[in-house]
Amino acid sequence: MALSKRPPTAPCGASPTTHEGILRRQASRESAARTYARSLPIVPVRARGMTIEGADGRRYLDCLSGAGTLALGHNHPVVLEAIRSVLDSGAPLHVLDLATPVKDAFTSELFATLPAGLAASARVQFCGPAGTDAVEAALKLVRTATGRDGLLAFSGAYHGMTAGALAVSGRAPSVRVARLPFPQDYRCPFGVGGDEGAHLAARWTESLLDDPASGVRPPAGMIVEPVQGEGGVLPAPDSWLRRMRDLTAARGIPLIADEVQTGVGRTGAFWAVEHSGVVPDVMVLSKAIGGSLPLAVVVYRDSLDVWQPGDHAGTFRGNQLAMAAGTATLRHVRENGLSQRAAALGERMLARLRPLVAEHDCVGDVRGRGLMMGVEIVDPEGAAHAAPWPGAEPGPGRATARVPLPAGPALATAVQQECLRRGLIVELGGRHDCVVRLLPPLTITDEQAEAVLERLSDAIATVSRTGHRIPTPRSPKEAGAAAPAGTP
């Protein structure tokens, strides 16, 4: 979609006054747990592709995409047509888990995209509508199938907000979960990064499983994200992920791949596990598979299908509109090679972003895979306190590891605010909420990608140039008045 230059029109009778009033009522009525609304004081009323228009008439390029849900962007024509066709057909919209033509079409399209080693012997369980529901189902499945209770999960992980999903996420310790190191370069837990860091992380896991005095009993399963999203956009090294597959397979431990955010072409492959050639025993899928509507499933090897009827259920697992939208999305991504485009465009965007590390002392790292990118913001004033990692000195077969600077969450917030002023929506994540995350739709044009890069780079330069002063929080009126009217 081309970048429109036309003056904004007031959508749906909205106005800046409406905008301010809605934000004010939201703040007074909704719980303190609200998140995105705090850092993004906008009132979306119209959207198409990558562009959102607010109630005040301002336009934004959306690099949040519903936290990765909108693979085709907002209101893509094939999605809208699929939804309309169901509405116009008179088909029931709520059918529990009954078979319908819409459901059959979705399941067939889904199985056509799965890794061949799994699709040939797979079963699918439709869960409640959120990714966390699918995670809960996957954990229950492997516990039932193995008769074991413990789980293996990774530091920095994020799998959802329900009790079981939180237990295997990085910020909620649980005695039932053994926490394993997730390999990364910039903040490598072993201080070396690269292939050696990944090797040490795998050795740690192997030792934990095989040491009878480790305190870790044989687990029911291992759950891993091929790219940690909320954890700071950390792609799992392919060799390390293959090693996790080998370790679990040799010990009879089901491997669960959480592809809630990485799936449907996001990382440059239809499913992120395909980069490494790993075929998991269980895949947890949600977000983009519903084409912008709530839908979640667990796909798993038929050898694990030991559930009895009713062992896992849910009222809202037969969403016909979501299945129709999901079918259209999966097919469009597959038939139009959007995974391959995400790989190529993502690498070009990362190549443009990587020089920011040398250009600005508040940028510690740039990383990502496909159209899942992150820029880690650090505190340059903490450089004097950043002691070299043991092993950071070069040695045989080892390059000098970069010394990570302290995280800069306040500076990251400032960058996010400066992006919003320029008409760019980005999200923060990572261990210290200091990673600026980019999740544009797979339909992003080259022109839009250029605009994203320019606005983000300018926002970072502004924060760096102003002596790292943190802007004071702005009112909703001020937040909506910064970028030029008509800017998409």
C-alpha positions as CSV (number, residue, x, y, z in Angstrom):
1,M,0.0,0.0,0.0
2,A,1.5,3.3,-1.1
3,L,2.1,6.0,1.5
4,S,-0.8,8.4,1.2
5,K,-0.2,12.1,1.1
6,R,-3.9,13.1,1.3
7,P,-5.1,15.3,4.2
8,P,-6.7,13.2,6.9
9,T,-10.5,13.0,7.2
10,A,-12.2,12.6,10.5
11,P,-13.0,8.9,10.7
12,C,-16.4,7.7,12.0
13,G,-17.3,11.2,13.2
14,A,-14.3,11.2,15.5
15,S,-12.3,14.3,16.5
16,P,-9.5,15.2,18.8
17,T,-12.1,15.9,21.4
18,T,-13.5,12.4,21.0
19,H,-9.9,11.0,21.1
20,E,-9.1,12.7,24.4
21,G,-12.4,11.7,26.0
22,I,-12.1,8.1,25.1
23,L,-8.5,8.0,26.5
24,R,-9.7,9.7,29.7
25,R,-12.6,7.3,30.2
26,Q,-10.3,4.3,29.5
27,A,-7.9,5.5,32.2
28,S,-10.7,5.8,34.7
29,R,-12.6,2.6,33.9
30,E,-10.0,-0.1,33.0
31,S,-7.7,-2.0,35.3
32,A,-4.2,-1.1,36.3
33,A,-3.1,-4.2,34.3
34,R,-3.6,-2.5,30.9
35,T,-0.3,-2.4,29.0
36,Y,-0.2,-1.1,25.4
37,A,-2.6,1.7,26.1
38,R,-0.1,3.3,28.6
39,S,2.7,3.7,26.1
40,L,0.6,4.2,23.0
41,P,-2.0,6.9,23.8
42,I,-3.9,6.6,20.5
43,V,-7.5,5.7,19.6
44,P,-7.5,3.6,16.4
45,V,-10.7,4.0,14.4
46,R,-9.6,2.9,10.9
47,A,-6.9,0.7,9.5
48,R,-5.7,-0.8,6.3
49,G,-2.5,-2.7,5.7
50,M,0.2,-1.2,7.8
51,T,-1.5,2.1,8.4
52,I,-3.6,3.0,11.4
53,E,-5.7,6.2,11.6
54,G,-6.6,7.6,15.0
55,A,-9.7,9.3,16.2
56,D,-7.8,12.6,16.0
57,G,-7.1,12.0,12.3
58,R,-3.4,11.2,12.7
59,R,-1.9,8.2,10.8
60,Y,0.7,5.8,12.0
61,L,2.8,3.0,10.5
62,D,2.1,0.0,12.7
63,C,5.1,-2.1,13.6
64,L,3.3,-3.9,16.4
65,S,0.8,-5.7,14.2
66,G,-1.3,-6.9,17.1
67,A,1.8,-8.3,18.8
68,G,2.4,-10.3,15.6
69,T,-1.2,-11.4,15.0
70,L,-1.7,-9.5,11.7
71,A,0.5,-11.3,9.2
72,L,-1.3,-9.6,6.4
73,G,-1.8,-6.3,8.2
74,H,-5.1,-4.7,9.0
75,N,-8.2,-5.5,7.0
76,H,-6.5,-7.4,4.2
77,P,-9.0,-7.9,1.3
78,V,-8.7,-11.7,1.3
79,V,-9.4,-11.8,5.0
80,L,-12.4,-9.5,4.8
81,E,-13.8,-11.5,1.9
82,A,-13.4,-14.8,3.8
83,I,-15.3,-13.3,6.8
84,R,-18.0,-11.9,4.6
85,S,-18.5,-15.2,2.8
86,V,-19.2,-17.0,6.1
87,L,-21.5,-14.2,7.3
88,D,-23.4,-14.2,4.1
89,S,-23.7,-18.0,3.9
90,G,-25.9,-18.3,7.0
91,A,-23.5,-20.8,8.5
92,P,-23.5,-21.0,12.3
93,L,-20.8,-19.0,14.0
94,H,-20.6,-21.0,17.2
95,V,-20.4,-24.8,17.0
96,L,-18.2,-26.0,19.9
97,D,-16.0,-28.7,18.3
98,L,-18.4,-29.9,15.7
99,A,-17.2,-30.6,12.1
100,T,-18.0,-27.9,9.6
101,P,-16.8,-27.2,6.0
102,V,-15.1,-24.0,7.3
103,K,-13.2,-26.0,9.9
104,D,-12.3,-28.7,7.5
105,A,-10.9,-26.2,5.0
106,F,-8.8,-24.6,7.8
107,T,-7.4,-27.9,9.0
108,S,-6.5,-29.0,5.5
109,E,-4.7,-25.7,4.8
110,L,-2.9,-25.9,8.1
111,F,-1.7,-29.4,7.6
112,A,-0.5,-28.4,4.1
113,T,1.9,-25.9,5.7
114,L,3.3,-28.1,8.5
115,P,6.8,-29.6,8.5
116,A,6.5,-32.8,6.5
117,G,7.8,-34.9,9.3
118,L,5.0,-33.8,11.6
119,A,2.1,-33.5,9.1
120,A,2.2,-37.1,8.1
121,S,1.3,-38.3,11.6
122,A,-0.3,-35.3,13.3
123,R,-3.3,-34.7,15.3
124,V,-4.8,-31.2,16.1
125,Q,-6.6,-30.0,19.2
126,F,-8.6,-26.8,18.9
127,C,-8.2,-25.0,22.2
128,G,-9.5,-21.8,23.8
129,P,-9.0,-18.7,21.7
130,A,-5.6,-17.5,23.0
131,G,-2.1,-18.7,22.7
132,T,-1.8,-19.2,26.4
133,D,-4.7,-21.7,26.2
134,A,-2.8,-23.7,23.6
135,V,0.3,-23.7,25.8
136,E,-1.8,-25.0,28.7
137,A,-3.2,-27.8,26.4
138,A,0.3,-28.7,25.3
139,L,1.6,-29.0,28.8
140,K,-1.4,-31.1,29.9
141,L,-0.9,-33.3,26.8
142,V,2.8,-34.2,27.5
143,R,2.1,-34.8,31.2
144,T,-0.7,-37.2,30.3
145,A,1.3,-38.9,27.6
146,T,4.4,-39.4,29.6
147,G,3.0,-39.8,33.1
148,R,5.6,-37.3,34.3
149,D,5.1,-33.9,35.8
150,G,8.3,-31.8,35.5
151,L,9.0,-29.4,32.6
152,L,12.1,-27.9,31.0
153,A,11.9,-24.2,30.0
154,F,14.3,-21.4,29.2
155,S,15.4,-18.2,30.8
156,G,13.7,-15.2,29.2
157,A,10.8,-17.3,27.8
158,Y,7.3,-16.0,27.4
159,H,4.4,-18.5,26.9
160,G,1.3,-16.7,28.1
161,M,-0.5,-15.4,31.2
162,T,-2.4,-18.4,32.6
163,A,-0.9,-20.3,35.6
164,G,0.8,-23.1,33.6
165,A,2.0,-20.8,30.9
166,L,3.5,-18.4,33.4
167,A,5.2,-21.3,35.2
168,V,7.3,-22.0,32.1
169,S,7.9,-18.3,31.3
170,G,11.1,-16.5,32.4
171,R,9.7,-14.2,35.0
172,A,7.7,-16.6,37.2
173,P,9.9,-19.2,38.9
174,S,8.3,-22.5,39.7
175,V,9.6,-25.6,41.6
176,R,8.0,-27.7,38.9
177,V,10.1,-26.2,36.1
178,A,13.8,-26.6,35.5
179,R,15.1,-23.3,34.1
180,L,17.7,-23.7,31.3
181,P,20.0,-21.1,29.7
182,F,18.9,-19.7,26.3
183,P,21.9,-18.9,24.1
184,Q,22.4,-15.3,23.0
185,D,25.3,-13.2,21.9
186,Y,25.1,-9.8,23.5
187,R,24.2,-10.9,27.0
188,C,25.5,-14.5,26.8
189,P,25.1,-16.1,30.2
190,F,28.5,-17.7,29.8
191,G,30.2,-14.5,28.6
192,V,31.3,-15.8,25.2
193,G,28.4,-15.8,22.8
194,G,28.5,-17.2,19.3
195,D,28.9,-20.9,18.6
196,E,30.8,-21.5,21.9
197,G,28.1,-19.9,23.9
198,A,25.5,-22.1,22.2
199,H,27.7,-25.2,22.8
200,L,28.0,-24.4,26.5
201,A,24.3,-23.8,26.9
202,A,23.7,-27.3,25.3
203,R,26.3,-28.9,27.5
204,W,24.6,-27.3,30.6
205,T,21.3,-28.8,29.6
206,E,22.8,-32.3,28.9
207,S,24.6,-32.3,32.2
208,L,21.4,-31.3,34.1
209,L,19.5,-34.1,32.5
210,D,22.1,-36.8,33.0
211,D,23.5,-35.9,36.4
212,P,21.5,-37.9,39.0
213,A,22.3,-35.3,41.6
214,S,21.1,-32.3,39.5
215,G,17.7,-32.3,41.3
216,V,15.9,-32.5,37.9
217,R,13.8,-35.6,37.5
218,P,12.9,-36.9,34.0
219,P,10.5,-34.2,32.7
220,A,7.3,-34.5,30.8
221,G,8.5,-32.2,28.1
222,M,10.7,-29.3,27.0
223,I,9.1,-26.1,25.6
224,V,11.1,-23.6,23.5
225,E,10.6,-20.6,21.3
226,P,12.6,-20.7,18.1
227,V,12.9,-17.0,18.5
228,Q,12.3,-15.5,21.9
229,G,10.0,-12.5,21.2
230,E,9.0,-11.0,24.5
231,G,12.4,-12.1,25.7
232,G,14.1,-9.6,23.5
233,V,14.1,-10.9,19.9
234,L,16.6,-13.7,20.4
235,P,16.8,-16.2,17.6
236,A,17.8,-19.7,18.8
237,P,21.0,-20.8,16.9
238,D,20.1,-23.5,14.5
239,S,22.8,-25.9,15.7
240,W,21.7,-25.4,19.3
241,L,18.0,-26.1,18.5
242,R,19.1,-29.3,16.6
243,R,21.0,-30.3,19.7
244,M,17.9,-29.7,21.9
245,R,16.0,-32.0,19.5
246,D,18.7,-34.7,19.8
247,L,18.9,-34.5,23.6
248,T,15.1,-34.7,24.0
249,A,14.6,-37.5,21.4
250,A,17.3,-39.6,23.0
251,R,15.7,-39.4,26.4
252,G,12.1,-39.7,25.4
253,I,11.2,-36.1,26.2
254,P,8.6,-34.5,24.0
255,L,9.8,-31.3,22.4
256,I,7.2,-28.5,22.3
257,A,7.9,-25.6,19.9
258,D,6.0,-22.4,20.8
259,E,5.3,-20.9,17.4
260,V,2.6,-18.5,18.6
261,Q,4.5,-15.4,17.5
262,T,7.1,-16.9,15.1
263,G,4.7,-18.9,12.9
264,V,3.1,-18.1,9.5
265,G,6.1,-16.7,7.7
266,R,7.2,-14.2,10.4
267,T,10.9,-15.3,10.5
268,G,11.4,-16.0,6.9
269,A,10.2,-19.6,7.0
270,F,6.6,-20.7,7.3
271,W,7.4,-22.1,10.7
272,A,10.6,-21.0,12.5
273,V,11.7,-24.5,13.3
274,E,12.2,-25.1,9.6
275,H,15.3,-22.9,9.7
276,S,17.1,-25.6,11.7
277,G,15.3,-28.6,10.1
278,V,14.0,-29.6,13.6
279,V,10.7,-31.4,13.7
280,P,9.1,-31.0,17.2
281,D,6.7,-33.4,18.8
282,V,4.3,-30.6,19.6
283,M,3.6,-27.2,18.0
284,V,1.7,-24.5,19.8
285,L,0.0,-22.1,17.3
286,S,-2.1,-19.0,17.6
287,K,-1.9,-15.3,16.7
288,A,-1.5,-15.1,12.9
289,I,-3.3,-18.5,12.2
290,G,-6.6,-16.7,13.0
291,G,-6.1,-14.0,10.4
292,S,-6.6,-11.3,13.1
293,L,-9.3,-13.2,15.0
294,P,-8.9,-15.4,18.1
295,L,-7.8,-18.9,17.3
296,A,-5.4,-21.3,18.9
297,V,-4.4,-25.0,18.3
298,V,-2.0,-27.6,19.4
299,V,-0.6,-29.9,16.7
300,Y,1.2,-33.0,17.9
301,R,2.4,-36.5,16.9
302,D,-0.4,-39.1,17.0
303,S,1.7,-41.2,19.4
304,L,1.0,-38.6,22.1
305,D,-2.8,-38.7,21.5
306,V,-3.7,-40.6,24.7
307,W,-6.4,-38.2,25.8
308,Q,-9.9,-39.5,26.6
309,P,-12.9,-37.6,25.3
310,G,-13.4,-34.4,27.2
311,D,-9.9,-34.5,28.7
312,H,-9.3,-31.0,27.2
313,A,-12.2,-28.8,26.0
314,G,-13.4,-25.2,25.8
315,T,-16.5,-23.4,24.8
316,F,-14.9,-21.0,22.3
317,R,-12.8,-23.5,20.2
318,G,-15.0,-23.5,17.1
319,N,-14.8,-19.9,16.0
320,Q,-15.9,-20.1,12.4
321,L,-15.0,-16.5,11.4
322,A,-11.5,-17.0,12.8
323,M,-11.1,-20.3,10.9
324,A,-12.2,-18.7,7.6
325,A,-9.9,-15.7,8.2
326,G,-7.1,-18.1,9.1
327,T,-7.5,-20.3,6.0
328,A,-7.4,-17.2,3.8
329,T,-4.2,-15.9,5.6
330,L,-2.4,-19.2,5.5
331,R,-3.2,-19.7,1.9
332,H,-2.2,-16.2,0.9
333,V,1.1,-16.4,2.7
334,R,1.9,-19.8,1.1
335,E,0.8,-19.0,-2.4
336,N,2.5,-15.6,-2.6
337,G,5.8,-16.6,-1.1
338,L,5.5,-14.1,1.8
339,S,7.9,-16.1,3.9
340,Q,10.6,-15.7,1.4
341,R,9.9,-12.0,1.1
342,A,10.1,-11.7,4.9
343,A,13.5,-13.4,4.8
344,A,14.9,-11.1,2.1
345,L,13.4,-7.8,3.3
346,G,14.2,-8.6,7.0
347,E,17.8,-9.1,6.2
348,R,17.9,-5.8,4.2
349,M,16.3,-4.0,7.1
350,L,18.7,-5.5,9.6
351,A,21.7,-4.6,7.4
352,R,20.5,-1.0,7.6
353,L,19.9,-1.1,11.3
354,R,23.2,-2.7,12.4
355,P,25.4,0.4,11.8
356,L,23.3,2.1,14.6
357,V,25.5,0.2,17.1
358,A,28.6,2.1,16.0
359,E,26.7,5.4,15.3
360,H,25.0,5.8,18.7
361,D,26.4,4.8,22.1
362,C,22.9,4.1,23.4
363,V,22.5,1.2,20.9
364,G,24.0,-2.0,22.3
365,D,22.8,-4.6,19.7
366,V,20.7,-5.2,16.6
367,R,19.3,-8.7,16.0
368,G,16.4,-10.6,14.5
369,R,15.2,-13.1,11.9
370,G,12.9,-12.2,9.0
371,L,10.4,-9.5,10.0
372,M,11.0,-10.0,13.7
373,M,13.7,-7.5,14.7
374,G,15.0,-5.9,17.8
375,V,17.2,-3.0,18.7
376,E,18.6,-3.2,22.3
377,I,18.9,0.2,24.0
378,V,21.6,0.5,26.6
379,D,22.8,3.1,29.1
380,P,26.1,4.5,27.8
381,E,26.8,6.2,31.2
382,G,27.1,2.7,32.7
383,A,30.1,1.9,30.5
384,A,32.6,2.5,33.3
385,H,30.8,-0.1,35.4
386,A,30.6,-2.7,32.8
387,A,33.4,-5.1,33.8
388,P,34.7,-7.5,31.1
389,W,33.2,-11.0,31.1
390,P,35.5,-13.8,32.2
391,G,36.6,-15.2,28.9
392,A,36.0,-12.0,27.0
393,E,39.7,-11.9,26.1
394,P,40.5,-13.7,22.8
395,G,41.9,-17.2,23.0
396,P,42.3,-20.2,20.7
397,G,39.3,-20.4,18.5
398,R,37.6,-17.5,20.3
399,A,36.9,-13.9,19.2
400,T,36.8,-11.1,21.6
401,A,33.3,-10.9,23.1
402,R,31.6,-7.6,23.3
403,V,31.1,-6.4,26.9
404,P,27.4,-5.6,27.3
405,L,26.5,-2.2,28.7
406,P,23.8,-1.9,31.4
407,A,20.2,-2.0,30.0
408,G,18.6,1.4,29.3
409,P,14.9,0.9,29.8
410,A,14.2,4.6,30.3
411,L,16.1,5.5,27.1
412,A,14.1,2.8,25.3
413,T,10.9,4.4,26.5
414,A,12.2,7.7,25.2
415,V,12.9,6.1,21.8
416,Q,9.4,4.6,21.7
417,Q,7.9,8.0,22.4
418,E,10.0,9.7,19.8
419,C,8.9,7.0,17.3
420,L,5.2,7.7,18.1
421,R,5.8,11.4,17.6
422,R,7.0,10.5,14.1
423,G,4.0,8.3,13.3
424,L,5.6,4.9,14.0
425,I,4.2,2.4,16.5
426,V,6.8,0.1,18.1
427,E,6.8,-2.1,21.2
428,L,9.4,-2.7,23.9
429,G,10.4,-6.1,25.2
430,G,13.4,-8.0,26.5
431,R,14.7,-8.7,30.0
432,H,14.7,-5.1,31.1
433,D,12.1,-3.7,28.6
434,C,15.0,-2.1,26.7
435,V,14.6,-3.8,23.3
436,V,12.7,-1.8,20.6
437,R,10.8,-4.5,18.7
438,L,9.7,-4.4,15.1
439,L,6.9,-6.7,13.9
440,P,5.7,-5.3,10.7
441,P,3.1,-7.2,8.6
442,L,4.5,-9.5,5.9
443,T,2.8,-7.3,3.4
444,I,5.0,-4.3,4.2
445,T,6.2,-2.5,1.0
446,D,9.7,-1.4,0.3
447,E,8.6,2.2,0.6
448,Q,7.0,1.5,4.0
449,A,10.1,-0.3,5.2
450,E,12.2,2.7,4.2
451,A,9.9,5.0,6.2
452,V,10.1,2.7,9.2
453,L,13.9,2.7,9.1
454,E,14.1,6.5,8.7
455,R,11.7,7.2,11.6
456,L,13.3,4.7,14.0
457,S,16.8,5.9,13.1
458,D,15.8,9.5,13.6
459,A,14.1,8.7,16.9
460,I,17.3,7.0,18.2
461,A,19.4,9.9,17.0
462,T,17.2,12.4,18.8
463,V,17.4,10.5,22.1
464,S,21.2,10.2,21.7
465,R,21.7,13.8,20.6
466,T,19.7,15.3,23.5
467,G,22.1,14.0,26.0
468,H,19.9,11.0,26.8
469,R,17.3,13.2,28.5
470,I,14.0,11.4,29.0
471,P,11.0,13.3,27.8
472,T,8.4,13.9,30.4
473,P,5.2,11.9,29.9
474,R,2.8,13.8,27.6
475,S,-0.9,14.2,27.7
476,P,-3.0,12.3,25.2
477,K,-3.5,15.6,23.4
478,E,0.2,16.2,23.1
479,A,0.9,12.6,22.1
480,G,-1.5,13.0,19.2
481,A,-0.2,16.3,17.9
482,A,3.4,15.7,17.2
483,A,3.6,14.1,13.8
484,P,2.5,15.9,10.7
485,A,-1.1,15.5,9.7
486,G,-1.6,13.2,6.8
487,T,1.6,11.2,7.5
488,P,0.7,7.5,7.2
